[in-house]
Amino acid sequence: MIHIVNGESAAAALKNTLSETTDQIIPLPMDFSVGPITAIHLENGVSIRADWEGSSYHPLNNRSDEALSIFQRSLKELKDVKNGEQLVIWTCENASEQIGLRIACFLLTGKHVGLFVVNTLQALNEYLKDQEIQQTVRHSGECNAKQLAHFFNYSSLSVTKDMRIAFEEDGKNLLHSTSQVLTWKNGEILEEAETRDDSFIIDCIKKQVAESAGNDYVDAIRVIGEAYGLSEQPISDSWIDYRIRSLIEDGQVAFIGGLQSMRSYKIKAVD
């Protein structure tokens, strides 16, 4: 069995789950929900993505070289998938994993393979339906090894011909999208402005300042942690830091310290 999984933490968790099997894992390590994904399956698209991450994210936090190298290797592995193989694509109720599902299906166009999908949030809800303890996840990487093993055995759904055609068409369209921010809402992938998270981040800044015992400025890393934890959809700390620095450039946030690291400056909202 070949497993296609989006996100570094999800890939690591699945690798642990399948450590005693001969199953193959094809990771798609990047966050498809932010940044350019136009023609990301081609060398030029990967180059554009690398340039964007290099100019937007701090070098100390930026792992794009490694992630993009893994992604390019995964593209080759998808290209090399042979007819007759069985594949399962792991996804969840977030933009990046839903995009990953569709791009993977597009890259498998024309291959005669058995295709299955596991939606980890739906599988978790089914898994816990008769238990007192309830849990939710924003992405597949928040599931533990025992849960992932159960989902694989009991929650793998066969992708029908019609579903596959729809996923392939969505994937093709996404690879032509020029949007920098994509959101998963009510079962759809929506294009949004790059400023999508800005008001939420400003609210997190104001909340941290209000709780800081009279300090005008708070550590940016505290705000980043707050936004990361409270965000309805998963967003990375690098993305939050990037948006804070964009808000600083726009005059909506003031700072003291140095912007060379998310740990080296303090911020407040400008009224």
Salt bridges, closest charged atoms under 4 A:
GLU8 OE2 - ARG63 NH1 2.68
ASP23 OD2 - HIS3 NE2 2.84
GLU53 OE2 - ARG49 NE 2.81
GLU66 OE1 - ARG63 NH2 3.01
ASP80 OD2 - LYS76 NZ 2.86
GLU126 OE2 - LYS129 NZ 2.86
GLU142 OE2 - ARG138 NE 3.63
GLU142 OE2 - HIS139 NE2 3.71
GLU168 OE2 - ARG164 NE 3.02
ASP170 OD2 - ARG102 NE 3.21
GLU194 OE1 - ARG243 NH1 3.41
ASP197 OD2 - ARG196 NH2 2.91
ASP198 OD2 - ARG243 NH2 2.92
GLU211 OE2 - LYS207 NZ 3.03
ASP219 OD1 - LYS266 NZ 2.58
GLU226 OE2 - LYS207 NZ 2.93
ASP241 OD2 - HIS58 NE2 3.29
ASP241 OD2 - ARG245 NE 3.17
